[in-house]
């Protein structure tokens, strides 16, 4: 439990940041690109309100499984809070990360999630940035910037990807 999110089975916030820091060190050492995606489920409160916390939990589990299924073995995903997830993509520049985020966005929107009383479609909003490996606390800085891009995606209407400089 110290490293794994008990609900989704993917790494938790602590584990994600530890693994992401290791990827920053590797990217710095080999002078390779590294990018971060931060995403969260649109209107998640409405899911919980309409389908209860069990329904919300199932949505979180399915989103984690769908995302992990599209990512490469080298990519690192984690649940960093509530309905918010982050992904570190080694050897990937911002444009490549934006393409991955778009594949995730489409997969989520196309997939109906079976709940006890119905099946629902969910969407997600995404923020994407390249990691400045020379920055102090590079991964925290990248997640913060990706979070700003995520909120820009939400302000533009949700169910979209925003890649920031």
Secondary structure as UniProt FT lines:
FT   TURN            6..8
FT   HELIX           13..30
FT   STRAND          34..41
FT   TURN            42..43
FT   HELIX           44..70
FT   TURN            73..74
FT   STRAND          76..81
FT   TURN            82..83
FT   STRAND          84..90
FT   HELIX           94..110
FT   STRAND          112..114
FT   STRAND          119..121
FT   STRAND          124..130
FT   TURN            133..134
FT   TURN            136..137
FT   HELIX           138..155
FT   TURN            156..157
FT   STRAND          161..163
//
